[in-house]
Amino acid sequence: MSYCWVANIRGNTQVSNSAKSKRHMGRNAPTVIVIQHSTLARTTVVKLLEGELAGWNFIDMISTESLDKALGVEVRLIALDLAGRDVESTSLRDDLAAITARFPDAPITLLSGTDDVNIARQALKIGIRGFFSTSLPIDIALAGLRLVLAGGTFCPQLLGAVTNGSNEHIPARNEAEKSLDDKTQYLAIADFTPRETDVLAELQCGCSNKVIAGKLNLSGHTVKMHLQHIMRKLQAQNRTEVVARLVQRAAGAHDASPS
């Protein structure tokens, strides 16, 4: 998934060798930063993301003290491990401040070992754009990553709270997220043409129309036309809502599959 994990261990600041090699593959390529003390966890996340975001760079590091080594690259996402910390903890706040100071436009996601809705709610209140618990199925987590990259907010714990009627103190959400709650039951079972599927795949990775056109060897007008068809089929009003619809569809498909 799209997520960066930061552990509550700040002593070792060395960036892994894989991070160094990946960073030299292309500093202009879109980049995801993964921060995690555990080599196994860090490597696992990077390998998963490499399969999902082909052509992207991935920089893995042990702590936020190594963030300066990523300056100058196009960072699209920071994935940060909650590592058992409280959302109000000083160490987490310090990590978030360090990230924001260097990469103010990059969305931050948290990986958590708990589905606690109160923790998820607190995370969104402080500006976290994605809350991924380790209990999430991989396909749902990857769909959530694409939503964050497209400009949305992913927090299935809070969507569940709304469904159960417990919406007290839930932070204000954008129109795409409100629409996702209100219209979930009307999600279209759309059939996409092969070219629409190609455009959709690039859209889910957060690519602009210009980038999509270049990758697929299409004109900007043709890409716009395909996007209009996709939005109509999904009853979506904008790019972010398209990805939100697909996240919900993936979740519905998982729930309907036999255990």
C-alpha atoms as an extended CHARMM CRD file, in Angstrom:
* protein
*
       259  EXT
         1         1  MET       CA              0.0000000000        0.0000000000        0.0000000000  PROA      1               0.0000000000
         2         2  SER       CA              0.7800000000        3.3040000000       -0.1820000000  PROA      2               0.0000000000
         3         3  TYR       CA              2.0850000000        3.8210000000        3.3300000000  PROA      3               0.0000000000
         4         4  CYS       CA              5.1060000000        5.0750000000        5.2170000000  PROA      4               0.0000000000
         5         5  TRP       CA              5.9330000000        3.5720000000        8.5620000000  PROA      5               0.0000000000
         6         6  VAL       CA              7.8000000000        5.3520000000       11.3150000000  PROA      6               0.0000000000
         7         7  ALA       CA              8.8060000000        3.4880000000       14.4430000000  PROA      7               0.0000000000
         8         8  ASN       CA              9.3350000000        5.0750000000       17.8400000000  PROA      8               0.0000000000
         9         9  ILE       CA             13.0780000000        4.4190000000       17.6180000000  PROA      9               0.0000000000
        10        10  ARG       CA             15.1700000000        7.4120000000       16.6530000000  PROA      10              0.0000000000
        11        11  GLY       CA             18.7280000000        6.3550000000       17.4650000000  PROA      11              0.0000000000
        12        12  ASN       CA             19.7640000000        4.8150000000       14.1400000000  PROA      12              0.0000000000
        13        13  THR       CA             19.5220000000        7.3340000000       11.3070000000  PROA      13              0.0000000000
        14        14  GLN       CA             21.1580000000        5.4020000000        8.4930000000  PROA      14              0.0000000000
        15        15  VAL       CA             19.1680000000        5.1220000000        5.2660000000  PROA      15              0.0000000000
        16        16  SER       CA             19.0680000000        1.5790000000        3.9280000000  PROA      16              0.0000000000
        17        17  ASN       CA             21.1380000000        0.6140000000        0.9000000000  PROA      17              0.0000000000
        18        18  SER       CA             17.9950000000       -0.0940000000       -1.1050000000  PROA      18              0.0000000000
        19        19  ALA       CA             16.8490000000        3.4810000000       -0.4850000000  PROA      19              0.0000000000
        20        20  LYS       CA             20.1300000000        4.8700000000       -1.7620000000  PROA      20              0.0000000000
        21        21  SER       CA             20.0170000000        2.8150000000       -4.9230000000  PROA      21              0.0000000000
        22        22  LYS       CA             16.3900000000        3.6360000000       -5.6470000000  PROA      22              0.0000000000
        23        23  ARG       CA             16.9640000000        7.3300000000       -5.1200000000  PROA      23              0.0000000000
        24        24  HSD       CA             19.5440000000        7.3450000000       -7.9130000000  PROA      24              0.0000000000
        25        25  MET       CA             17.1520000000        5.6630000000      -10.3630000000  PROA      25              0.0000000000
        26        26  GLY       CA             15.5070000000        8.9940000000      -11.1650000000  PROA      26              0.0000000000
        27        27  ARG       CA             15.1020000000       11.9920000000       -8.9130000000  PROA      27              0.0000000000
        28        28  ASN       CA             12.3000000000       13.3510000000      -11.0890000000  PROA      28              0.0000000000
        29        29  ALA       CA             10.1390000000       10.2340000000      -10.7450000000  PROA      29              0.0000000000
        30        30  PRO       CA              7.2300000000       10.3360000000       -8.2580000000  PROA      30              0.0000000000
        31        31  THR       CA              8.4670000000        9.0680000000       -4.9130000000  PROA      31              0.0000000000
        32        32  VAL       CA              7.0600000000        7.3830000000       -1.8110000000  PROA      32              0.0000000000
        33        33  ILE       CA              8.9540000000        7.5750000000        1.4870000000  PROA      33              0.0000000000
        34        34  VAL       CA              8.6450000000        4.6310000000        3.8680000000  PROA      34              0.0000000000
        35        35  ILE       CA              9.9560000000        5.1060000000        7.4170000000  PROA      35              0.0000000000
        36        36  GLN       CA             10.2360000000        2.0490000000        9.6480000000  PROA      36              0.0000000000
        37        37  HSD       CA             12.9010000000        0.7450000000       12.0100000000  PROA      37              0.0000000000
        38        38  SER       CA             12.2620000000       -2.9160000000       11.2090000000  PROA      38              0.0000000000
        39        39  THR       CA             14.1440000000       -4.0310000000        8.0940000000  PROA      39              0.0000000000
        40        40  LEU       CA             11.6340000000       -6.8110000000        7.4050000000  PROA      40              0.0000000000
        41        41  ALA       CA              8.5740000000       -4.5530000000        7.6800000000  PROA      41              0.0000000000
        42        42  ARG       CA             10.2150000000       -1.7930000000        5.6650000000  PROA      42              0.0000000000
        43        43  THR       CA             11.2890000000       -4.1360000000        2.8770000000  PROA      43              0.0000000000
        44        44  THR       CA              7.8710000000       -5.7970000000        2.7390000000  PROA      44              0.0000000000
        45        45  VAL       CA              6.0510000000       -2.4920000000        2.3150000000  PROA      45              0.0000000000
        46        46  VAL       CA              8.4410000000       -1.2850000000       -0.3760000000  PROA      46              0.0000000000
        47        47  LYS       CA              8.1300000000       -4.5380000000       -2.3460000000  PROA      47              0.0000000000
        48        48  LEU       CA              4.3510000000       -4.3140000000       -2.1790000000  PROA      48              0.0000000000
        49        49  LEU       CA              4.3570000000       -0.7300000000       -3.4150000000  PROA      49              0.0000000000
        50        50  GLU       CA              6.8200000000       -1.4910000000       -6.1950000000  PROA      50              0.0000000000
        51        51  GLY       CA              4.2950000000       -3.9180000000       -7.6360000000  PROA      51              0.0000000000
        52        52  GLU       CA              1.4900000000       -1.3740000000       -7.4040000000  PROA      52              0.0000000000
        53        53  LEU       CA              3.3020000000        1.7710000000       -8.5800000000  PROA      53              0.0000000000
        54        54  ALA       CA              5.5810000000        0.7160000000      -11.4130000000  PROA      54              0.0000000000
        55        55  GLY       CA              8.1240000000        3.3500000000      -12.3760000000  PROA      55              0.0000000000
        56        56  TRP       CA              7.9880000000        5.1630000000       -9.0250000000  PROA      56              0.0000000000
        57        57  ASN       CA             10.8860000000        5.6450000000       -6.6360000000  PROA      57              0.0000000000
        58        58  PHE       CA             10.7590000000        4.3190000000       -3.0850000000  PROA      58              0.0000000000
        59        59  ILE       CA             12.9610000000        5.6770000000       -0.3340000000  PROA      59              0.0000000000
        60        60  ASP       CA             12.9730000000        3.6850000000        2.8780000000  PROA      60              0.0000000000
        61        61  MET       CA             14.5680000000        5.0120000000        6.0240000000  PROA      61              0.0000000000
        62        62  ILE       CA             14.7920000000        4.1950000000        9.7040000000  PROA      62              0.0000000000
        63        63  SER       CA             13.6660000000        7.5090000000       11.1630000000  PROA      63              0.0000000000
        64        64  THR       CA             12.6080000000       11.0220000000       10.2610000000  PROA      64              0.0000000000
        65        65  GLU       CA             16.1360000000       12.1840000000       11.0690000000  PROA      65              0.0000000000
        66        66  SER       CA             17.0870000000       10.9830000000        7.5640000000  PROA      66              0.0000000000
        67        67  LEU       CA             14.4210000000       13.0210000000        5.7510000000  PROA      67              0.0000000000
        68        68  ASP       CA             16.9380000000       15.5550000000        4.4300000000  PROA      68              0.0000000000
        69        69  LYS       CA             18.4010000000       12.8210000000        2.2330000000  PROA      69              0.0000000000
        70        70  ALA       CA             15.1460000000       12.8560000000        0.2440000000  PROA      70              0.0000000000
        71        71  LEU       CA             15.1310000000       16.5940000000       -0.4320000000  PROA      71              0.0000000000
        72        72  GLY       CA             14.9910000000       17.4440000000       -4.1140000000  PROA      72              0.0000000000
        73        73  VAL       CA             12.8620000000       14.5030000000       -5.2130000000  PROA      73              0.0000000000
        74        74  GLU       CA              9.1670000000       14.6200000000       -6.0950000000  PROA      74              0.0000000000
        75        75  VAL       CA              7.6580000000       13.1340000000       -2.9380000000  PROA      75              0.0000000000
        76        76  ARG       CA              4.0150000000       12.1610000000       -3.4870000000  PROA      76              0.0000000000
        77        77  LEU       CA              3.3650000000       10.2520000000       -0.2620000000  PROA      77              0.0000000000
        78        78  ILE       CA              4.8010000000        9.7200000000        3.2140000000  PROA      78              0.0000000000
        79        79  ALA       CA              3.7820000000        6.5000000000        4.9660000000  PROA      79              0.0000000000
        80        80  LEU       CA              4.3350000000        6.5840000000        8.7220000000  PROA      80              0.0000000000
        81        81  ASP       CA              3.9880000000        3.7590000000       11.2420000000  PROA      81              0.0000000000
        82        82  LEU       CA              2.0650000000        4.7330000000       14.3540000000  PROA      82              0.0000000000
        83        83  ALA       CA              4.1650000000        2.1010000000       16.1660000000  PROA      83              0.0000000000
        84        84  GLY       CA              1.8400000000        1.8640000000       19.1490000000  PROA      84              0.0000000000
        85        85  ARG       CA              2.1120000000        5.5640000000       19.9400000000  PROA      85              0.0000000000
        86        86  ASP       CA             -0.7300000000        7.7830000000       20.9970000000  PROA      86              0.0000000000
        87        87  VAL       CA             -1.7860000000       10.3160000000       18.3780000000  PROA      87              0.0000000000
        88        88  GLU       CA             -1.0510000000       13.0670000000       20.9070000000  PROA      88              0.0000000000
        89        89  SER       CA              2.3990000000       11.7180000000       21.7600000000  PROA      89              0.0000000000
        90        90  THR       CA              5.3330000000       14.1020000000       21.5370000000  PROA      90              0.0000000000
        91        91  SER       CA              7.3900000000       11.7270000000       19.4100000000  PROA      91              0.0000000000
        92        92  LEU       CA              4.6540000000       11.3580000000       16.7990000000  PROA      92              0.0000000000
        93        93  ARG       CA              4.0390000000       15.1140000000       16.7380000000  PROA      93              0.0000000000
        94        94  ASP       CA              7.7700000000       15.6810000000       16.2750000000  PROA      94              0.0000000000
        95        95  ASP       CA              7.8500000000       13.2290000000       13.3750000000  PROA      95              0.0000000000
        96        96  LEU       CA              4.8640000000       14.8620000000       11.7040000000  PROA      96              0.0000000000
        97        97  ALA       CA              6.3660000000       18.3240000000       12.1600000000  PROA      97              0.0000000000
        98        98  ALA       CA              9.6540000000       17.1610000000       10.6150000000  PROA      98              0.0000000000
        99        99  ILE       CA              7.8370000000       15.6940000000        7.6220000000  PROA      99              0.0000000000
       100       100  THR       CA              5.6160000000       18.7290000000        7.0780000000  PROA      100             0.0000000000
       101       101  ALA       CA              8.5400000000       21.1310000000        7.2900000000  PROA      101             0.0000000000
       102       102  ARG       CA             10.3300000000       19.3730000000        4.4310000000  PROA      102             0.0000000000
       103       103  PHE       CA              7.4630000000       18.0690000000        2.3070000000  PROA      103             0.0000000000
       104       104  PRO       CA              4.4540000000       20.3230000000        3.0190000000  PROA      104             0.0000000000
       105       105  ASP       CA              2.4700000000       19.1460000000       -0.0140000000  PROA      105             0.0000000000
       106       106  ALA       CA              2.9290000000       15.3980000000        0.4590000000  PROA      106             0.0000000000
       107       107  PRO       CA             -0.0070000000       13.5650000000        2.0620000000  PROA      107             0.0000000000
       108       108  ILE       CA              0.8590000000       11.5810000000        5.1960000000  PROA      108             0.0000000000
       109       109  THR       CA             -0.6530000000        8.1850000000        5.9450000000  PROA      109             0.0000000000
       110       110  LEU       CA             -0.4310000000        6.1530000000        9.1410000000  PROA      110             0.0000000000
       111       111  LEU       CA             -0.1790000000        2.4030000000        9.5470000000  PROA      111             0.0000000000
       112       112  SER       CA             -1.6750000000        1.1980000000       12.7910000000  PROA      112             0.0000000000
       113       113  GLY       CA             -1.9260000000       -2.1110000000       14.5950000000  PROA      113             0.0000000000
       114       114  THR       CA             -5.4120000000       -1.2110000000       15.8030000000  PROA      114             0.0000000000
       115       115  ASP       CA             -8.8000000000       -0.4610000000       14.2170000000  PROA      115             0.0000000000
       116       116  ASP       CA             -9.7330000000        1.8510000000       17.0910000000  PROA      116             0.0000000000
       117       117  VAL       CA            -12.1470000000        4.4130000000       15.6140000000  PROA      117             0.0000000000
       118       118  ASN       CA            -11.1590000000        7.0330000000       18.1970000000  PROA      118             0.0000000000
       119       119  ILE       CA             -7.4990000000        6.8210000000       17.1610000000  PROA      119             0.0000000000
       120       120  ALA       CA             -8.5270000000        7.0440000000       13.5010000000  PROA      120             0.0000000000
       121       121  ARG       CA            -10.6800000000       10.0870000000       14.2440000000  PROA      121             0.0000000000
       122       122  GLN       CA             -7.8420000000       11.8160000000       16.0870000000  PROA      122             0.0000000000
       123       123  ALA       CA             -5.4750000000       11.0690000000       13.2090000000  PROA      123             0.0000000000
       124       124  LEU       CA             -7.7420000000       12.7720000000       10.6760000000  PROA      124             0.0000000000
       125       125  LYS       CA             -8.1710000000       15.7620000000       12.9660000000  PROA      125             0.0000000000
       126       126  ILE       CA             -4.4370000000       16.4380000000       12.8720000000  PROA      126             0.0000000000
       127       127  GLY       CA             -4.2950000000       16.2140000000        9.0800000000  PROA      127             0.0000000000
       128       128  ILE       CA             -3.4910000000       12.5550000000        8.3680000000  PROA      128             0.0000000000
       129       129  ARG       CA             -4.8330000000       11.6410000000        4.9210000000  PROA      129             0.0000000000
       130       130  GLY       CA             -4.9300000000        7.8720000000        5.2560000000  PROA      130             0.0000000000
       131       131  PHE       CA             -5.3390000000        5.5170000000        8.2120000000  PROA      131             0.0000000000
       132       132  PHE       CA             -4.4460000000        1.9050000000        7.4030000000  PROA      132             0.0000000000
       133       133  SER       CA             -4.7750000000       -0.8210000000       10.0040000000  PROA      133             0.0000000000
       134       134  THR       CA             -2.8130000000       -4.0520000000        9.6410000000  PROA      134             0.0000000000
       135       135  SER       CA             -6.1020000000       -5.9860000000        9.5550000000  PROA      135             0.0000000000
       136       136  LEU       CA             -7.0660000000       -4.4770000000        6.1770000000  PROA      136             0.0000000000
       137       137  PRO       CA             -7.0250000000       -6.8550000000        3.1950000000  PROA      137             0.0000000000
       138       138  ILE       CA             -4.2240000000       -5.9740000000        0.7900000000  PROA      138             0.0000000000
       139       139  ASP       CA             -6.5730000000       -5.1400000000       -2.1090000000  PROA      139             0.0000000000
       140       140  ILE       CA             -8.5500000000       -2.6930000000        0.0380000000  PROA      140             0.0000000000
       141       141  ALA       CA             -5.3870000000       -1.1090000000        1.3440000000  PROA      141             0.0000000000
       142       142  LEU       CA             -4.0400000000       -0.6180000000       -2.1730000000  PROA      142             0.0000000000
       143       143  ALA       CA             -7.3360000000        0.9010000000       -3.2850000000  PROA      143             0.0000000000
       144       144  GLY       CA             -7.1380000000        3.2540000000       -0.3100000000  PROA      144             0.0000000000
       145       145  LEU       CA             -3.6260000000        4.2310000000       -1.3070000000  PROA      145             0.0000000000
       146       146  ARG       CA             -4.8440000000        5.1620000000       -4.7700000000  PROA      146             0.0000000000
       147       147  LEU       CA             -7.5710000000        7.2950000000       -3.2210000000  PROA      147             0.0000000000
       148       148  VAL       CA             -5.0160000000        9.2300000000       -1.1690000000  PROA      148             0.0000000000
       149       149  LEU       CA             -2.7980000000        9.7240000000       -4.2320000000  PROA      149             0.0000000000
       150       150  ALA       CA             -5.8170000000       11.0510000000       -6.1380000000  PROA      150             0.0000000000
       151       151  GLY       CA             -6.4030000000       13.6930000000       -3.4660000000  PROA      151             0.0000000000
       152       152  GLY       CA             -8.9130000000       11.9450000000       -1.2250000000  PROA      152             0.0000000000
       153       153  THR       CA             -8.8870000000       10.7300000000        2.3690000000  PROA      153             0.0000000000
       154       154  PHE       CA             -8.9830000000        7.0480000000        3.2900000000  PROA      154             0.0000000000
       155       155  CYS       CA            -10.2690000000        5.9950000000        6.7110000000  PROA      155             0.0000000000
       156       156  PRO       CA            -12.5890000000        2.9520000000        6.6090000000  PROA      156             0.0000000000
       157       157  GLN       CA            -12.8960000000        3.0360000000       10.3960000000  PROA      157             0.0000000000
       158       158  LEU       CA            -14.7830000000        6.3380000000       10.2250000000  PROA      158             0.0000000000
       159       159  LEU       CA            -16.9350000000        5.2160000000        7.3080000000  PROA      159             0.0000000000
       160       160  GLY       CA            -17.9680000000        2.3150000000        9.5310000000  PROA      160             0.0000000000
       161       161  ALA       CA            -18.8020000000        4.7080000000       12.3490000000  PROA      161             0.0000000000
       162       162  VAL       CA            -21.0760000000        6.6920000000       10.0480000000  PROA      162             0.0000000000
       163       163  THR       CA            -22.8100000000        3.5120000000        8.9180000000  PROA      163             0.0000000000
       164       164  ASN       CA            -23.4310000000        2.5510000000       12.5350000000  PROA      164             0.0000000000
       165       165  GLY       CA            -24.9030000000        5.9450000000       13.3170000000  PROA      165             0.0000000000
       166       166  SER       CA            -22.0250000000        7.1240000000       15.4940000000  PROA      166             0.0000000000
       167       167  ASN       CA            -20.8930000000       10.3060000000       13.7740000000  PROA      167             0.0000000000
       168       168  GLU       CA            -20.2330000000       12.4130000000       16.8460000000  PROA      168             0.0000000000
       169       169  HSD       CA            -17.0400000000       14.4610000000       16.6290000000  PROA      169             0.0000000000
       170       170  ILE       CA            -16.1450000000       13.1230000000       13.1810000000  PROA      170             0.0000000000
       171       171  PRO       CA            -14.0610000000       15.8120000000       11.4560000000  PROA      171             0.0000000000
       172       172  ALA       CA            -15.4470000000       17.7580000000        8.5080000000  PROA      172             0.0000000000
       173       173  ARG       CA            -14.9750000000       15.9410000000        5.2010000000  PROA      173             0.0000000000
       174       174  ASN       CA            -14.8140000000       17.1290000000        1.6340000000  PROA      174             0.0000000000
       175       175  GLU       CA            -17.7180000000       16.7690000000       -0.7800000000  PROA      175             0.0000000000
       176       176  ALA       CA            -16.2940000000       13.6460000000       -2.4140000000  PROA      176             0.0000000000
       177       177  GLU       CA            -16.1820000000       11.8300000000        0.9270000000  PROA      177             0.0000000000
       178       178  LYS       CA            -19.7120000000       12.9600000000        1.8670000000  PROA      178             0.0000000000
       179       179  SER       CA            -20.9300000000       11.7350000000       -1.4890000000  PROA      179             0.0000000000
       180       180  LEU       CA            -19.2100000000        8.4030000000       -0.9020000000  PROA      180             0.0000000000
       181       181  ASP       CA            -21.2060000000        7.9570000000        2.3150000000  PROA      181             0.0000000000
       182       182  ASP       CA            -24.5290000000        9.1170000000        0.8540000000  PROA      182             0.0000000000
       183       183  LYS       CA            -24.4390000000        7.2030000000       -2.4230000000  PROA      183             0.0000000000
       184       184  THR       CA            -22.5850000000        3.9830000000       -1.6370000000  PROA      184             0.0000000000
       185       185  GLN       CA            -25.6630000000        1.8500000000       -2.2220000000  PROA      185             0.0000000000
       186       186  TYR       CA            -26.0410000000        3.3250000000       -5.7120000000  PROA      186             0.0000000000
       187       187  LEU       CA            -22.5450000000        2.4380000000       -6.8450000000  PROA      187             0.0000000000
       188       188  ALA       CA            -22.7470000000        1.5760000000      -10.5250000000  PROA      188             0.0000000000
       189       189  ILE       CA            -21.5630000000       -1.8110000000      -11.7490000000  PROA      189             0.0000000000
       190       190  ALA       CA            -19.8250000000       -0.2000000000      -14.7080000000  PROA      190             0.0000000000
       191       191  ASP       CA            -18.1230000000       -1.9530000000      -17.5940000000  PROA      191             0.0000000000
       192       192  PHE       CA            -15.0690000000       -0.1360000000      -18.8720000000  PROA      192             0.0000000000
       193       193  THR       CA            -13.5610000000       -0.3760000000      -22.3280000000  PROA      193             0.0000000000
       194       194  PRO       CA             -9.9070000000       -1.5100000000      -22.4800000000  PROA      194             0.0000000000
       195       195  ARG       CA             -8.7590000000        2.0750000000      -23.0560000000  PROA      195             0.0000000000
       196       196  GLU       CA            -10.8990000000        3.3760000000      -20.1940000000  PROA      196             0.0000000000
       197       197  THR       CA             -9.3200000000        0.7230000000      -17.9950000000  PROA      197             0.0000000000
       198       198  ASP       CA             -5.8610000000        1.9760000000      -18.9740000000  PROA      198             0.0000000000
       199       199  VAL       CA             -6.8130000000        5.5730000000      -18.1780000000  PROA      199             0.0000000000
       200       200  LEU       CA             -8.3830000000        4.4930000000      -14.9010000000  PROA      200             0.0000000000
       201       201  ALA       CA             -5.2240000000        2.6600000000      -13.8270000000  PROA      201             0.0000000000
       202       202  GLU       CA             -3.1460000000        5.8040000000      -14.3420000000  PROA      202             0.0000000000
       203       203  LEU       CA             -5.7520000000        7.9470000000      -12.6110000000  PROA      203             0.0000000000
       204       204  GLN       CA             -5.6180000000        5.6840000000       -9.5660000000  PROA      204             0.0000000000
       205       205  CYS       CA             -1.8830000000        6.3520000000       -9.3400000000  PROA      205             0.0000000000
       206       206  GLY       CA             -2.5530000000       10.0810000000       -9.1070000000  PROA      206             0.0000000000
       207       207  CYS       CA             -1.3720000000       10.9570000000      -12.6330000000  PROA      207             0.0000000000
       208       208  SER       CA             -2.5050000000       14.2010000000      -14.2640000000  PROA      208             0.0000000000
       209       209  ASN       CA             -4.2790000000       14.2420000000      -17.6310000000  PROA      209             0.0000000000
       210       210  LYS       CA             -1.0430000000       15.3760000000      -19.2880000000  PROA      210             0.0000000000
       211       211  VAL       CA              0.9420000000       12.4940000000      -17.7780000000  PROA      211             0.0000000000
       212       212  ILE       CA             -1.7700000000        9.9890000000      -18.6940000000  PROA      212             0.0000000000
       213       213  ALA       CA             -1.7660000000       11.2620000000      -22.2770000000  PROA      213             0.0000000000
       214       214  GLY       CA              2.0030000000       10.8770000000      -22.5120000000  PROA      214             0.0000000000
       215       215  LYS       CA              2.0580000000        7.3830000000      -21.0190000000  PROA      215             0.0000000000
       216       216  LEU       CA             -0.7740000000        6.0770000000      -23.2130000000  PROA      216             0.0000000000
       217       217  ASN       CA              0.1950000000        8.0200000000      -26.3420000000  PROA      217             0.0000000000
       218       218  LEU       CA             -3.1610000000        9.8020000000      -26.4310000000  PROA      218             0.0000000000
       219       219  SER       CA             -4.1390000000       13.4040000000      -26.9540000000  PROA      219             0.0000000000
       220       220  GLY       CA             -5.2450000000       15.4660000000      -23.9720000000  PROA      220             0.0000000000
       221       221  HSD       CA             -8.7220000000       15.7200000000      -25.5130000000  PROA      221             0.0000000000
       222       222  THR       CA             -9.0020000000       11.9210000000      -25.7750000000  PROA      222             0.0000000000
       223       223  VAL       CA             -7.9570000000       11.4430000000      -22.1510000000  PROA      223             0.0000000000
       224       224  LYS       CA            -10.5520000000       14.0040000000      -21.0590000000  PROA      224             0.0000000000
       225       225  MET       CA            -13.2130000000       12.1880000000      -23.0820000000  PROA      225             0.0000000000
       226       226  HSD       CA            -12.3380000000        8.8390000000      -21.4730000000  PROA      226             0.0000000000
       227       227  LEU       CA            -12.4740000000       10.4380000000      -18.0110000000  PROA      227             0.0000000000
       228       228  GLN       CA            -15.9100000000       11.8630000000      -18.7510000000  PROA      228             0.0000000000
       229       229  HSD       CA            -17.1400000000        8.4020000000      -19.7520000000  PROA      229             0.0000000000
       230       230  ILE       CA            -15.6340000000        6.8710000000      -16.5960000000  PROA      230             0.0000000000
       231       231  MET       CA            -17.2320000000        9.4900000000      -14.3530000000  PROA      231             0.0000000000
       232       232  ARG       CA            -20.6110000000        8.9770000000      -16.0070000000  PROA      232             0.0000000000
       233       233  LYS       CA            -20.4350000000        5.2040000000      -15.5590000000  PROA      233             0.0000000000
       234       234  LEU       CA            -19.4850000000        5.5810000000      -11.8850000000  PROA      234             0.0000000000
       235       235  GLN       CA            -21.9090000000        8.4620000000      -11.2400000000  PROA      235             0.0000000000
       236       236  ALA       CA            -18.9420000000       10.5070000000      -10.0360000000  PROA      236             0.0000000000
       237       237  GLN       CA            -18.4680000000       14.2750000000      -10.2320000000  PROA      237             0.0000000000
       238       238  ASN       CA            -14.6650000000       14.4970000000      -10.1950000000  PROA      238             0.0000000000
       239       239  ARG       CA            -11.4240000000       12.5120000000      -10.2490000000  PROA      239             0.0000000000
       240       240  THR       CA            -11.2560000000       12.0440000000       -6.4880000000  PROA      240             0.0000000000
       241       241  GLU       CA            -14.7930000000       10.6980000000       -6.3660000000  PROA      241             0.0000000000
       242       242  VAL       CA            -13.9790000000        8.2030000000       -9.1420000000  PROA      242             0.0000000000
       243       243  VAL       CA            -11.2520000000        6.6590000000       -7.0000000000  PROA      243             0.0000000000
       244       244  ALA       CA            -13.4960000000        6.7740000000       -3.9280000000  PROA      244             0.0000000000
       245       245  ARG       CA            -16.1300000000        4.7970000000       -5.8310000000  PROA      245             0.0000000000
       246       246  LEU       CA            -13.5560000000        2.1950000000       -6.7870000000  PROA      246             0.0000000000
       247       247  VAL       CA            -12.3750000000        1.8820000000       -3.1850000000  PROA      247             0.0000000000
       248       248  GLN       CA            -15.9550000000        1.2110000000       -2.0960000000  PROA      248             0.0000000000
       249       249  ARG       CA            -16.4470000000       -1.2660000000       -4.9160000000  PROA      249             0.0000000000
       250       250  ALA       CA            -13.3190000000       -3.1510000000       -3.9020000000  PROA      250             0.0000000000
       251       251  ALA       CA            -14.5290000000       -3.2530000000       -0.3110000000  PROA      251             0.0000000000
       252       252  GLY       CA            -17.9400000000       -4.5500000000       -1.4160000000  PROA      252             0.0000000000
       253       253  ALA       CA            -16.3810000000       -7.2330000000       -3.5580000000  PROA      253             0.0000000000
       254       254  HSD       CA            -14.2280000000       -8.3790000000       -0.6400000000  PROA      254             0.0000000000
       255       255  ASP       CA            -17.2150000000       -8.5130000000        1.7280000000  PROA      255             0.0000000000
       256       256  ALA       CA            -19.2020000000      -10.5320000000       -0.7990000000  PROA      256             0.0000000000
       257       257  SER       CA            -16.4440000000      -13.0880000000       -1.4190000000  PROA      257             0.0000000000
       258       258  PRO       CA            -16.7050000000      -16.4310000000        0.4150000000  PROA      258             0.0000000000
       259       259  SER       CA            -14.4910000000      -16.7670000000        3.4630000000  PROA      259             0.0000000000
